Amino acid sequence: MPAPGTPITIEADQLLRRVAAALSRVIHPTNGDDIVSSGRVRELRLDEEGTVRFRFALQAEDPGTLVRMARSAAEAVPGVARVKVDIALPSQSSPKPAKDPLRAGSVPAPQPNPNLLPGVARVLAVSSGKGGVGKSTVATNLAVALAAAGQRVGVLDADVYGPNIPTMFGERRKPRVGGTRGAERIEPLEAHGVRLMSLGFLLDEAQPAVMR
């Protein structure tokens, strides 16, 4: 299986056929396919210096020993002086087109669930994968602006590492527990027309939080 277009003598052709036969006896330990028929060995040729060369298309599921097994099989063929293997990593291989590729608008937009939180019409999430970028500042300004516009607004500070909503609203009171026995609830505080709940209200300043 010499590379197409490569000028080759009868002796070289016979040598490459013997190498190809030897490589076809190398079996993948997982799926049982040989490395030639499965397309892993490509562009088998003999260069000007007499070196047997081929390209090995490595797949993600291939064990690390598979290339070494292929090289050893080629080197064991009588008449082969040197073997050079060019490895193509999975990212260099041509990816198979997806059956149903994603495209703009192919994923339906999520629909609001009015029963998720009774009495809550909309939820605005303010988040970031990095700290110190202004999440609490943005959330505070949004909440106060909406409250000033006549909306009923609440802020849930879900930051367990550095809850800043108490500081942003200048509120240090502890929330009270209300409700009937067996159905108690922590009642949110209110400041600047916004109802507030934060882990910072439940802890003293600089007190560590132990959670499980």
C-alpha positions as semicolon CSV with decimal commas, in nm:
position;residue;x (nm);y (nm);z (nm)
1;M;0,000;0,000;0,000
2;P;0,252;0,261;-0,113
3;A;0,153;0,625;-0,110
4;P;-0,012;0,727;-0,442
5;G;0,216;0,891;-0,695
6;T;0,538;0,759;-0,538
7;P;0,784;0,616;-0,798
8;I;0,892;0,275;-0,676
9;T;1,098;-0,026;-0,790
10;I;0,978;-0,385;-0,788
11;E;1,199;-0,463;-0,487
12;A;1,071;-0,162;-0,295
13;D;0,712;-0,251;-0,384
14;Q;0,758;-0,604;-0,251
15;L;0,915;-0,468;0,068
16;L;0,626;-0,229;0,126
17;R;0,375;-0,509;0,068
18;R;0,551;-0,720;0,331
19;V;0,546;-0,424;0,571
20;A;0,175;-0,370;0,502
21;A;0,107;-0,738;0,571
22;A;0,300;-0,719;0,898
23;L;0,111;-0,407;1,004
24;S;-0,222;-0,572;0,923
25;R;-0,140;-0,835;1,185
26;V;-0,127;-0,570;1,458
27;I;-0,465;-0,594;1,630
28;H;-0,622;-0,319;1,838
29;P;-0,649;-0,461;2,193
30;T;-0,990;-0,303;2,254
31;N;-1,199;-0,333;1,939
32;G;-1,021;-0,624;1,767
33;D;-0,962;-0,439;1,437
34;D;-0,626;-0,444;1,265
35;I;-0,455;-0,108;1,230
36;V;-0,450;-0,119;0,849
37;S;-0,814;-0,195;0,768
38;S;-0,928;0,046;1,041
39;G;-0,748;0,329;0,859
40;R;-0,492;0,408;1,126
41;V;-0,194;0,332;0,899
42;R;-0,178;0,571;0,604
43;E;0,068;0,685;0,335
44;L;0,305;0,389;0,360
45;R;0,614;0,465;0,152
46;L;0,988;0,425;0,116
47;D;1,182;0,752;0,107
48;E;1,506;0,833;-0,079
49;E;1,717;0,718;0,216
50;G;1,552;0,376;0,225
51;T;1,347;0,450;0,536
52;V;1,001;0,297;0,562
53;R;0,762;0,574;0,659
54;F;0,393;0,583;0,734
55;R;0,141;0,809;0,900
56;F;-0,043;0,676;1,207
57;A;-0,383;0,836;1,269
58;L;-0,406;0,805;1,646
59;Q;-0,759;0,792;1,788
60;A;-0,873;0,903;2,132
61;E;-0,949;0,545;2,240
62;D;-0,610;0,405;2,132
63;P;-0,372;0,280;2,402
64;G;-0,032;0,442;2,423
65;T;0,140;0,119;2,315
66;L;-0,035;0,091;1,978
67;V;0,211;0,308;1,783
68;R;0,503;0,123;1,939
69;M;0,347;-0,209;1,835
70;A;0,313;-0,080;1,478
71;R;0,673;0,038;1,467
72;S;0,802;-0,293;1,604
73;A;0,601;-0,490;1,347
74;A;0,747;-0,285;1,061
75;E;1,103;-0,307;1,196
76;A;1,076;-0,686;1,219
77;V;1,022;-0,723;0,843
78;P;1,339;-0,855;0,671
79;G;1,498;-0,588;0,453
80;V;1,371;-0,293;0,657
81;A;1,661;-0,082;0,780
82;R;1,478;0,209;0,942
83;V;1,119;0,299;1,027
84;K;0,978;0,647;1,070
85;V;0,624;0,696;1,203
86;D;0,448;1,031;1,165
87;I;0,175;1,050;1,429
88;A;-0,145;1,241;1,358
89;L;-0,317;1,333;1,684
90;P;-0,698;1,322;1,709
91;S;-0,723;1,701;1,679
92;Q;-0,530;1,683;1,352
93;S;-0,760;1,421;1,203
94;S;-1,055;1,533;0,997
95;P;-1,354;1,544;1,232
96;K;-1,666;1,358;1,130
97;P;-1,956;1,592;1,059
98;A;-2,221;1,582;1,326
99;K;-2,550;1,417;1,234
100;D;-2,745;1,718;1,354
101;P;-2,502;2,008;1,389
102;L;-2,599;2,290;1,620
103;R;-2,701;2,608;1,449
104;A;-2,842;2,938;1,560
105;G;-3,198;2,894;1,677
106;S;-3,183;2,513;1,680
107;V;-3,216;2,498;2,058
108;P;-3,555;2,616;2,181
109;A;-3,553;2,904;2,426
110;P;-3,642;2,805;2,783
111;Q;-4,000;2,876;2,875
112;P;-4,083;3,047;3,206
113;N;-4,246;2,832;3,471
114;P;-4,497;3,049;3,658
115;N;-4,538;2,790;3,933
116;L;-4,169;2,759;4,017
117;L;-4,182;3,029;4,288
118;P;-4,537;3,130;4,383
119;G;-4,573;3,507;4,387
120;V;-4,251;3,564;4,189
121;A;-4,301;3,687;3,833
122;R;-3,939;3,715;3,715
123;V;-3,595;3,603;3,830
124;L;-3,286;3,801;3,727
125;A;-2,961;3,613;3,790
126;V;-2,638;3,808;3,834
127;S;-2,338;3,575;3,827
128;S;-1,975;3,546;3,724
129;G;-1,703;3,284;3,722
130;K;-1,465;3,530;3,888
131;G;-1,471;3,715;4,216
132;G;-1,443;4,089;4,265
133;V;-1,600;4,192;3,935
134;G;-1,902;4,375;4,079
135;K;-2,180;4,117;4,103
136;S;-2,312;4,257;4,432
137;T;-2,287;4,615;4,303
138;V;-2,483;4,532;3,988
139;A;-2,745;4,332;4,180
140;T;-2,789;4,610;4,437
141;N;-2,832;4,885;4,178
142;L;-3,076;4,677;3,974
143;A;-3,284;4,595;4,281
144;V;-3,299;4,952;4,414
145;A;-3,378;5,094;4,068
146;L;-3,662;4,847;4,016
147;A;-3,798;4,915;4,364
148;A;-3,788;5,289;4,293
149;A;-3,989;5,221;3,976
150;G;-4,264;5,066;4,185
151;Q;-4,175;4,698;4,152
152;R;-4,183;4,448;4,439
153;V;-3,821;4,333;4,457
154;G;-3,624;4,086;4,663
155;V;-3,254;4,001;4,657
156;L;-3,122;3,656;4,747
157;D;-2,746;3,670;4,806
158;A;-2,628;3,317;4,718
159;D;-2,259;3,393;4,776
160;V;-2,140;3,161;5,054
161;Y;-1,776;3,276;5,037
162;G;-1,809;3,653;5,067
163;P;-2,169;3,773;5,098
164;N;-2,162;4,149;5,037
165;I;-2,531;4,238;5,019
166;P;-2,548;4,336;5,391
167;T;-2,263;4,582;5,329
168;M;-2,410;4,715;5,004
169;F;-2,743;4,790;5,172
170;G;-2,591;4,906;5,503
171;E;-2,798;4,650;5,690
172;R;-2,666;4,458;5,992
173;R;-2,983;4,341;6,164
174;K;-3,050;3,973;6,217
175;P;-3,359;3,833;6,044
176;R;-3,633;3,700;6,268
177;V;-3,799;3,360;6,249
178;G;-4,174;3,366;6,199
179;G;-4,453;3,127;6,118
180;T;-4,627;2,856;6,315
181;R;-4,454;2,583;6,509
182;G;-4,324;2,318;6,273
183;A;-4,352;2,554;5,975
184;E;-4,112;2,827;6,079
185;R;-3,952;3,052;5,817
186;I;-3,671;3,304;5,824
187;E;-3,828;3,637;5,733
188;P;-3,628;3,862;5,498
189;L;-3,512;4,205;5,605
190;E;-3,607;4,515;5,410
191;A;-3,393;4,815;5,316
192;H;-3,439;5,083;5,049
193;G;-3,766;4,917;4,949
194;V;-3,595;4,583;4,874
195;R;-3,642;4,262;5,068
196;L;-3,310;4,097;5,146
197;M;-3,174;3,757;5,241
198;S;-2,805;3,672;5,268
199;L;-2,580;3,435;5,454
200;G;-2,415;3,751;5,584
201;F;-2,725;3,821;5,794
202;L;-2,696;3,485;5,967
203;L;-2,332;3,517;6,072
204;D;-2,143;3,759;6,288
205;E;-1,877;3,961;6,107
206;A;-1,558;3,756;6,048
207;Q;-1,733;3,444;6,180
208;P;-1,651;3,131;5,975
209;A;-1,937;2,937;5,818
210;V;-1,938;2,561;5,869
211;M;-2,171;2,389;5,623
212;R;-2,239;2,033;5,518
